[in-house]
Amino acid sequence: MIDARKYLNNAENCMELAESATDPPARARYLRMAQGWLALLEEQEWLEGKVSPLSETGLRPKQES
């Protein structure tokens, strides 16, 4: 089974890199990477049954293709 903590650690690492980035494109890239890791974390927690598949509106957000 996948360890969801690894996703969180990777997201935190990307956020730290974004904070220390000196140019805006690099900062934006690291922030997008952090968002990706957090999305994977959310999906993994859902797969493991740790969070509800329903959002506050009652519908799970559609995934973009």
PDB file with one MODEL, atoms N, CA, C and O in Angstrom:
MODEL        1
ATOM      1  N   MET A   1       0.838  -1.184   0.000  1.00  0.00           N
ATOM      2  CA  MET A   1       0.000   0.000   0.000  1.00  0.00           C
ATOM      3  C   MET A   1       0.887   1.253   0.000  1.00  0.00           C
ATOM      4  O   MET A   1       1.963   1.267   0.598  1.00  0.00           O
ATOM      5  N   ILE A   2       0.433   2.259  -0.653  1.00  0.00           N
ATOM      6  CA  ILE A   2       1.181   3.505  -0.764  1.00  0.00           C
ATOM      7  C   ILE A   2       1.103   4.274   0.550  1.00  0.00           C
ATOM      8  O   ILE A   2       0.039   4.359   1.163  1.00  0.00           O
ATOM      9  N   ASP A   3       2.210   4.820   0.971  1.00  0.00           N
ATOM     10  CA  ASP A   3       2.253   5.604   2.199  1.00  0.00           C
ATOM     11  C   ASP A   3       1.919   7.055   1.864  1.00  0.00           C
ATOM     12  O   ASP A   3       2.729   7.753   1.254  1.00  0.00           O
ATOM     13  N   ALA A   4       0.742   7.508   2.257  1.00  0.00           N
ATOM     14  CA  ALA A   4       0.283   8.859   1.938  1.00  0.00           C
ATOM     15  C   ALA A   4       1.194   9.924   2.542  1.00  0.00           C
ATOM     16  O   ALA A   4       1.255  11.044   2.034  1.00  0.00           O
ATOM     17  N   ARG A   5       1.901   9.589   3.618  1.00  0.00           N
ATOM     18  CA  ARG A   5       2.818  10.563   4.230  1.00  0.00           C
ATOM     19  C   ARG A   5       3.925  10.985   3.264  1.00  0.00           C
ATOM     20  O   ARG A   5       4.428  12.105   3.351  1.00  0.00           O
ATOM     21  N   LYS A   6       4.303  10.104   2.353  1.00  0.00           N
ATOM     22  CA  LYS A   6       5.326  10.451   1.363  1.00  0.00           C
ATOM     23  C   LYS A   6       4.831  11.579   0.465  1.00  0.00           C
ATOM     24  O   LYS A   6       5.591  12.477   0.103  1.00  0.00           O
ATOM     25  N   TYR A   7       3.536  11.523   0.106  1.00  0.00           N
ATOM     26  CA  TYR A   7       2.968  12.589  -0.712  1.00  0.00           C
ATOM     27  C   TYR A   7       3.020  13.917   0.033  1.00  0.00           C
ATOM     28  O   TYR A   7       3.369  14.949  -0.540  1.00  0.00           O
ATOM     29  N   LEU A   8       2.670  13.881   1.317  1.00  0.00           N
ATOM     30  CA  LEU A   8       2.695  15.102   2.114  1.00  0.00           C
ATOM     31  C   LEU A   8       4.122  15.630   2.249  1.00  0.00           C
ATOM     32  O   LEU A   8       4.347  16.834   2.132  1.00  0.00           O
ATOM     33  N   ASN A   9       5.069  14.760   2.489  1.00  0.00           N
ATOM     34  CA  ASN A   9       6.472  15.180   2.592  1.00  0.00           C
ATOM     35  C   ASN A   9       6.957  15.810   1.292  1.00  0.00           C
ATOM     36  O   ASN A   9       7.660  16.821   1.311  1.00  0.00           O
ATOM     37  N   ASN A  10       6.582  15.213   0.164  1.00  0.00           N
ATOM     38  CA  ASN A  10       6.984  15.769  -1.124  1.00  0.00           C
ATOM     39  C   ASN A  10       6.357  17.146  -1.346  1.00  0.00           C
ATOM     40  O   ASN A  10       7.014  18.056  -1.852  1.00  0.00           O
ATOM     41  N   ALA A  11       5.088  17.297  -0.968  1.00  0.00           N
ATOM     42  CA  ALA A  11       4.419  18.593  -1.114  1.00  0.00           C
ATOM     43  C   ALA A  11       5.104  19.643  -0.243  1.00  0.00           C
ATOM     44  O   ALA A  11       5.338  20.766  -0.690  1.00  0.00           O
ATOM     45  N   GLU A  12       5.421  19.284   0.986  1.00  0.00           N
ATOM     46  CA  GLU A  12       6.101  20.222   1.881  1.00  0.00           C
ATOM     47  C   GLU A  12       7.471  20.605   1.332  1.00  0.00           C
ATOM     48  O   GLU A  12       7.874  21.765   1.415  1.00  0.00           O
ATOM     49  N   ASN A  13       8.183  19.635   0.774  1.00  0.00           N
ATOM     50  CA  ASN A  13       9.490  19.911   0.184  1.00  0.00           C
ATOM     51  C   ASN A  13       9.358  20.900  -0.978  1.00  0.00           C
ATOM     52  O   ASN A  13      10.153  21.832  -1.098  1.00  0.00           O
ATOM     53  N   CYS A  14       8.352  20.693  -1.828  1.00  0.00           N
ATOM     54  CA  CYS A  14       8.137  21.602  -2.956  1.00  0.00           C
ATOM     55  C   CYS A  14       7.795  23.008  -2.472  1.00  0.00           C
ATOM     56  O   CYS A  14       8.236  23.994  -3.062  1.00  0.00           O
ATOM     57  N   MET A  15       7.011  23.101  -1.400  1.00  0.00           N
ATOM     58  CA  MET A  15       6.664  24.423  -0.863  1.00  0.00           C
ATOM     59  C   MET A  15       7.897  25.132  -0.301  1.00  0.00           C
ATOM     60  O   MET A  15       8.050  26.344  -0.455  1.00  0.00           O
ATOM     61  N   GLU A  16       8.763  24.372   0.346  1.00  0.00           N
ATOM     62  CA  GLU A  16      10.010  24.960   0.845  1.00  0.00           C
ATOM     63  C   GLU A  16      10.874  25.443  -0.307  1.00  0.00           C
ATOM     64  O   GLU A  16      11.469  26.518  -0.233  1.00  0.00           O
ATOM     65  N   LEU A  17      10.946  24.647  -1.379  1.00  0.00           N
ATOM     66  CA  LEU A  17      11.717  25.056  -2.549  1.00  0.00           C
ATOM     67  C   LEU A  17      11.114  26.307  -3.190  1.00  0.00           C
ATOM     68  O   LEU A  17      11.843  27.176  -3.669  1.00  0.00           O
ATOM     69  N   ALA A  18       9.799  26.393  -3.198  1.00  0.00           N
ATOM     70  CA  ALA A  18       9.136  27.578  -3.758  1.00  0.00           C
ATOM     71  C   ALA A  18       9.481  28.819  -2.942  1.00  0.00           C
ATOM     72  O   ALA A  18       9.711  29.891  -3.503  1.00  0.00           O
ATOM     73  N   GLU A  19       9.518  28.676  -1.628  1.00  0.00           N
ATOM     74  CA  GLU A  19       9.855  29.810  -0.766  1.00  0.00           C
ATOM     75  C   GLU A  19      11.286  30.295  -1.001  1.00  0.00           C
ATOM     76  O   GLU A  19      11.568  31.489  -0.898  1.00  0.00           O
ATOM     77  N   SER A  20      12.173  29.374  -1.312  1.00  0.00           N
ATOM     78  CA  SER A  20      13.574  29.758  -1.490  1.00  0.00           C
ATOM     79  C   SER A  20      13.932  30.076  -2.946  1.00  0.00           C
ATOM     80  O   SER A  20      15.051  30.504  -3.229  1.00  0.00           O
ATOM     81  N   ALA A  21      12.996  29.870  -3.859  1.00  0.00           N
ATOM     82  CA  ALA A  21      13.264  30.143  -5.281  1.00  0.00           C
ATOM     83  C   ALA A  21      13.464  31.641  -5.490  1.00  0.00           C
ATOM     84  O   ALA A  21      12.773  32.466  -4.894  1.00  0.00           O
ATOM     85  N   THR A  22      14.410  31.965  -6.337  1.00  0.00           N
ATOM     86  CA  THR A  22      14.733  33.380  -6.565  1.00  0.00           C
ATOM     87  C   THR A  22      14.025  33.969  -7.774  1.00  0.00           C
ATOM     88  O   THR A  22      13.937  35.191  -7.897  1.00  0.00           O
ATOM     89  N   ASP A  23      13.522  33.132  -8.666  1.00  0.00           N
ATOM     90  CA  ASP A  23      12.835  33.685  -9.830  1.00  0.00           C
ATOM     91  C   ASP A  23      11.385  33.198  -9.877  1.00  0.00           C
ATOM     92  O   ASP A  23      11.099  32.066  -9.488  1.00  0.00           O
ATOM     93  N   PRO A  24      10.475  34.043 -10.348  1.00  0.00           N
ATOM     94  CA  PRO A  24       9.039  33.702 -10.363  1.00  0.00           C
ATOM     95  C   PRO A  24       8.687  32.422 -11.118  1.00  0.00           C
ATOM     96  O   PRO A  24       7.844  31.667 -10.632  1.00  0.00           O
ATOM     97  N   PRO A  25       9.284  32.130 -12.282  1.00  0.00           N
ATOM     98  CA  PRO A  25       8.920  30.875 -12.956  1.00  0.00           C
ATOM     99  C   PRO A  25       9.249  29.630 -12.125  1.00  0.00           C
ATOM    100  O   PRO A  25       8.468  28.679 -12.099  1.00  0.00           O
ATOM    101  N   ALA A  26      10.374  29.633 -11.462  1.00  0.00           N
ATOM    102  CA  ALA A  26      10.750  28.488 -10.622  1.00  0.00           C
ATOM    103  C   ALA A  26       9.797  28.382  -9.436  1.00  0.00           C
ATOM    104  O   ALA A  26       9.361  27.287  -9.081  1.00  0.00           O
ATOM    105  N   ARG A  27       9.477  29.509  -8.831  1.00  0.00           N
ATOM    106  CA  ARG A  27       8.553  29.521  -7.700  1.00  0.00           C
ATOM    107  C   ARG A  27       7.197  28.940  -8.125  1.00  0.00           C
ATOM    108  O   ARG A  27       6.629  28.097  -7.431  1.00  0.00           O
ATOM    109  N   ALA A  28       6.697  29.396  -9.261  1.00  0.00           N
ATOM    110  CA  ALA A  28       5.404  28.912  -9.762  1.00  0.00           C
ATOM    111  C   ALA A  28       5.458  27.414 -10.053  1.00  0.00           C
ATOM    112  O   ALA A  28       4.501  26.691  -9.779  1.00  0.00           O
ATOM    113  N   ARG A  29       6.563  26.957 -10.601  1.00  0.00           N
ATOM    114  CA  ARG A  29       6.711  25.532 -10.921  1.00  0.00           C
ATOM    115  C   ARG A  29       6.677  24.687  -9.652  1.00  0.00           C
ATOM    116  O   ARG A  29       5.998  23.662  -9.606  1.00  0.00           O
ATOM    117  N   TYR A  30       7.412  25.117  -8.619  1.00  0.00           N
ATOM    118  CA  TYR A  30       7.410  24.373  -7.363  1.00  0.00           C
ATOM    119  C   TYR A  30       6.030  24.379  -6.708  1.00  0.00           C
ATOM    120  O   TYR A  30       5.618  23.375  -6.127  1.00  0.00           O
ATOM    121  N   LEU A  31       5.319  25.493  -6.796  1.00  0.00           N
ATOM    122  CA  LEU A  31       3.975  25.550  -6.229  1.00  0.00           C
ATOM    123  C   LEU A  31       3.017  24.620  -6.971  1.00  0.00           C
ATOM    124  O   LEU A  31       2.165  23.982  -6.351  1.00  0.00           O
ATOM    125  N   ARG A  32       3.153  24.542  -8.289  1.00  0.00           N
ATOM    126  CA  ARG A  32       2.321  23.599  -9.060  1.00  0.00           C
ATOM    127  C   ARG A  32       2.649  22.161  -8.686  1.00  0.00           C
ATOM    128  O   ARG A  32       1.759  21.315  -8.595  1.00  0.00           O
ATOM    129  N   MET A  33       3.922  21.891  -8.471  1.00  0.00           N
ATOM    130  CA  MET A  33       4.321  20.544  -8.056  1.00  0.00           C
ATOM    131  C   MET A  33       3.733  20.213  -6.686  1.00  0.00           C
ATOM    132  O   MET A  33       3.258  19.098  -6.468  1.00  0.00           O
ATOM    133  N   ALA A  34       3.761  21.174  -5.766  1.00  0.00           N
ATOM    134  CA  ALA A  34       3.186  20.963  -4.441  1.00  0.00           C
ATOM    135  C   ALA A  34       1.688  20.687  -4.551  1.00  0.00           C
ATOM    136  O   ALA A  34       1.164  19.813  -3.862  1.00  0.00           O
ATOM    137  N   GLN A  35       1.002  21.428  -5.414  1.00  0.00           N
ATOM    138  CA  GLN A  35      -0.429  21.193  -5.613  1.00  0.00           C
ATOM    139  C   GLN A  35      -0.680  19.791  -6.148  1.00  0.00           C
ATOM    140  O   GLN A  35      -1.643  19.132  -5.754  1.00  0.00           O
ATOM    141  N   GLY A  36       0.181  19.342  -7.039  1.00  0.00           N
ATOM    142  CA  GLY A  36       0.048  17.993  -7.580  1.00  0.00           C
ATOM    143  C   GLY A  36       0.213  16.926  -6.504  1.00  0.00           C
ATOM    144  O   GLY A  36      -0.559  15.968  -6.448  1.00  0.00           O
ATOM    145  N   TRP A  37       1.224  17.095  -5.647  1.00  0.00           N
ATOM    146  CA  TRP A  37       1.429  16.134  -4.560  1.00  0.00           C
ATOM    147  C   TRP A  37       0.256  16.145  -3.596  1.00  0.00           C
ATOM    148  O   TRP A  37      -0.153  15.091  -3.109  1.00  0.00           O
ATOM    149  N   LEU A  38      -0.299  17.335  -3.311  1.00  0.00           N
ATOM    150  CA  LEU A  38      -1.449  17.407  -2.412  1.00  0.00           C
ATOM    151  C   LEU A  38      -2.679  16.748  -3.037  1.00  0.00           C
ATOM    152  O   LEU A  38      -3.480  16.129  -2.336  1.00  0.00           O
ATOM    153  N   ALA A  39      -2.825  16.881  -4.342  1.00  0.00           N
ATOM    154  CA  ALA A  39      -3.935  16.214  -5.031  1.00  0.00           C
ATOM    155  C   ALA A  39      -3.774  14.695  -4.939  1.00  0.00           C
ATOM    156  O   ALA A  39      -4.751  13.979  -4.718  1.00  0.00           O
ATOM    157  N   LEU A  40      -2.554  14.209  -5.107  1.00  0.00           N
ATOM    158  CA  LEU A  40      -2.302  12.773  -4.961  1.00  0.00           C
ATOM    159  C   LEU A  40      -2.578  12.311  -3.528  1.00  0.00           C
ATOM    160  O   LEU A  40      -3.127  11.230  -3.312  1.00  0.00           O
ATOM    161  N   LEU A  41      -2.198  13.125  -2.566  1.00  0.00           N
ATOM    162  CA  LEU A  41      -2.462  12.806  -1.166  1.00  0.00           C
ATOM    163  C   LEU A  41      -3.965  12.698  -0.917  1.00  0.00           C
ATOM    164  O   LEU A  41      -4.426  11.748  -0.284  1.00  0.00           O
ATOM    165  N   GLU A  42      -4.719  13.657  -1.409  1.00  0.00           N
ATOM    166  CA  GLU A  42      -6.170  13.641  -1.231  1.00  0.00           C
ATOM    167  C   GLU A  42      -6.780  12.393  -1.873  1.00  0.00           C
ATOM    168  O   GLU A  42      -7.642  11.743  -1.280  1.00  0.00           O
ATOM    169  N   GLU A  43      -6.341  12.071  -3.056  1.00  0.00           N
ATOM    170  CA  GLU A  43      -6.855  10.892  -3.754  1.00  0.00           C
ATOM    171  C   GLU A  43      -6.502   9.617  -2.997  1.00  0.00           C
ATOM    172  O   GLU A  43      -7.335   8.719  -2.875  1.00  0.00           O
ATOM    173  N   GLN A  44      -5.283   9.529  -2.493  1.00  0.00           N
ATOM    174  CA  GLN A  44      -4.860   8.340  -1.752  1.00  0.00           C
ATOM    175  C   GLN A  44      -5.669   8.192  -0.470  1.00  0.00           C
ATOM    176  O   GLN A  44      -6.075   7.086  -0.115  1.00  0.00           O
ATOM    177  N   GLU A  45      -5.904   9.305   0.226  1.00  0.00           N
ATOM    178  CA  GLU A  45      -6.695   9.241   1.454  1.00  0.00           C
ATOM    179  C   GLU A  45      -8.121   8.805   1.137  1.00  0.00           C
ATOM    180  O   GLU A  45      -8.730   8.070   1.914  1.00  0.00           O
ATOM    181  N   TRP A  46      -8.653   9.247   0.015  1.00  0.00           N
ATOM    182  CA  TRP A  46      -9.983   8.816  -0.397  1.00  0.00           C
ATOM    183  C   TRP A  46      -9.989   7.318  -0.689  1.00  0.00           C
ATOM    184  O   TRP A  46     -10.903   6.605  -0.275  1.00  0.00           O
ATOM    185  N   LEU A  47      -8.969   6.845  -1.402  1.00  0.00           N
ATOM    186  CA  LEU A  47      -8.883   5.423  -1.726  1.00  0.00           C
ATOM    187  C   LEU A  47      -8.780   4.565  -0.471  1.00  0.00           C
ATOM    188  O   LEU A  47      -9.293   3.447  -0.431  1.00  0.00           O
ATOM    189  N   GLU A  48      -8.116   5.093   0.549  1.00  0.00           N
ATOM    190  CA  GLU A  48      -7.947   4.353   1.795  1.00  0.00           C
ATOM    191  C   GLU A  48      -9.154   4.506   2.720  1.00  0.00           C
ATOM    192  O   GLU A  48      -9.190   3.909   3.797  1.00  0.00           O
ATOM    193  N   GLY A  49     -10.143   5.304   2.304  1.00  0.00           N
ATOM    194  CA  GLY A  49     -11.343   5.492   3.105  1.00  0.00           C
ATOM    195  C   GLY A  49     -11.181   6.454   4.257  1.00  0.00           C
ATOM    196  O   GLY A  49     -11.996   6.452   5.180  1.00  0.00           O
ATOM    197  N   LYS A  50     -10.140   7.284   4.227  1.00  0.00           N
ATOM    198  CA  LYS A  50      -9.902   8.231   5.313  1.00  0.00           C
ATOM    199  C   LYS A  50     -10.728   9.501   5.169  1.00  0.00           C
ATOM    200  O   LYS A  50     -10.963  10.205   6.152  1.00  0.00           O
ATOM    201  N   VAL A  51     -11.163   9.793   3.971  1.00  0.00           N
ATOM    202  CA  VAL A  51     -12.009  10.966   3.730  1.00  0.00           C
ATOM    203  C   VAL A  51     -13.202  10.543   2.894  1.00  0.00           C
ATOM    204  O   VAL A  51     -13.157   9.552   2.165  1.00  0.00           O
ATOM    205  N   SER A  52     -14.268  11.317   3.017  1.00  0.00           N
ATOM    206  CA  SER A  52     -15.483  11.035   2.277  1.00  0.00           C
ATOM    207  C   SER A  52     -15.282  11.333   0.799  1.00  0.00           C
ATOM    208  O   SER A  52     -14.577  12.282   0.454  1.00  0.00           O
ATOM    209  N   PRO A  53     -15.888  10.542  -0.079  1.00  0.00           N
ATOM    210  CA  PRO A  53     -15.785  10.828  -1.515  1.00  0.00           C
ATOM    211  C   PRO A  53     -16.642  12.023  -1.924  1.00  0.00           C
ATOM    212  O   PRO A  53     -16.586  12.464  -3.072  1.00  0.00           O
ATOM    213  N   LEU A  54     -17.433  12.546  -0.988  1.00  0.00           N
ATOM    214  CA  LEU A  54     -18.309  13.667  -1.290  1.00  0.00           C
ATOM    215  C   LEU A  54     -17.717  14.963  -0.755  1.00  0.00           C
ATOM    216  O   LEU A  54     -17.155  15.004   0.339  1.00  0.00           O
ATOM    217  N   SER A  55     -17.854  16.017  -1.545  1.00  0.00           N
ATOM    218  CA  SER A  55     -17.414  17.329  -1.092  1.00  0.00           C
ATOM    219  C   SER A  55     -18.529  17.953  -0.265  1.00  0.00           C
ATOM    220  O   SER A  55     -19.555  17.314  -0.031  1.00  0.00           O
ATOM    221  N   GLU A  56     -18.344  19.186   0.179  1.00  0.00           N
ATOM    222  CA  GLU A  56     -19.361  19.887   0.957  1.00  0.00           C
ATOM    223  C   GLU A  56     -20.647  20.068   0.159  1.00  0.00           C
ATOM    224  O   GLU A  56     -21.726  20.158   0.746  1.00  0.00           O
ATOM    225  N   THR A  57     -20.553  20.122  -1.156  1.00  0.00           N
ATOM    226  CA  THR A  57     -21.740  20.307  -1.989  1.00  0.00           C
ATOM    227  C   THR A  57     -22.453  18.988  -2.238  1.00  0.00           C
ATOM    228  O   THR A  57     -23.531  18.968  -2.830  1.00  0.00           O
ATOM    229  N   GLY A  58     -21.857  17.882  -1.788  1.00  0.00           N
ATOM    230  CA  GLY A  58     -22.484  16.587  -2.003  1.00  0.00           C
ATOM    231  C   GLY A  58     -22.010  15.891  -3.248  1.00  0.00           C
ATOM    232  O   GLY A  58     -22.415  14.759  -3.512  1.00  0.00           O
ATOM    233  N   LEU A  59     -21.168  16.533  -4.021  1.00  0.00           N
ATOM    234  CA  LEU A  59     -20.656  15.934  -5.250  1.00  0.00           C
ATOM    235  C   LEU A  59     -19.137  15.981  -5.230  1.00  0.00           C
ATOM    236  O   LEU A  59     -18.536  16.984  -4.845  1.00  0.00           O
ATOM    237  N   ARG A  60     -18.542  14.907  -5.642  1.00  0.00           N
ATOM    238  CA  ARG A  60     -17.084  14.878  -5.750  1.00  0.00           C
ATOM    239  C   ARG A  60     -16.700  15.730  -6.960  1.00  0.00           C
ATOM    240  O   ARG A  60     -17.305  15.593  -8.023  1.00  0.00           O
ATOM    241  N   PRO A  61     -15.707  16.603  -6.814  1.00  0.00           N
ATOM    242  CA  PRO A  61     -15.299  17.454  -7.954  1.00  0.00           C
ATOM    243  C   PRO A  61     -14.859  16.609  -9.134  1.00  0.00           C
ATOM    244  O   PRO A  61     -14.219  15.571  -8.965  1.00  0.00           O
ATOM    245  N   LYS A  62     -15.205  17.060 -10.325  1.00  0.00           N
ATOM    246  CA  LYS A  62     -14.799  16.364 -11.548  1.00  0.00           C
ATOM    247  C   LYS A  62     -13.307  16.523 -11.758  1.00  0.00           C
ATOM    248  O   LYS A  62     -12.746  17.595 -11.529  1.00  0.00           O
ATOM    249  N   GLN A  63     -12.683  15.470 -12.186  1.00  0.00           N
ATOM    250  CA  GLN A  63     -11.268  15.513 -12.518  1.00  0.00           C
ATOM    251  C   GLN A  63     -11.122  16.000 -13.945  1.00  0.00           C
ATOM    252  O   GLN A  63     -11.819  15.526 -14.842  1.00  0.00           O
ATOM    253  N   GLU A  64     -10.216  16.951 -14.160  1.00  0.00           N
ATOM    254  CA  GLU A  64      -9.961  17.416 -15.520  1.00  0.00           C
ATOM    255  C   GLU A  64      -9.109  16.404 -16.249  1.00  0.00           C
ATOM    256  O   GLU A  64      -8.235  15.777 -15.650  1.00  0.00           O
ATOM    257  N   SER A  65      -9.355  16.236 -17.539  1.00  0.00           N
ATOM    258  CA  SER A  65      -8.550  15.279 -18.306  1.00  0.00           C
ATOM    259  C   SER A  65      -7.388  15.931 -18.958  1.00  0.00           C
ATOM    260  O   SER A  65      -6.610  15.266 -19.641  1.00  0.00           O
TER     261      SER A  65
ENDMDL
END
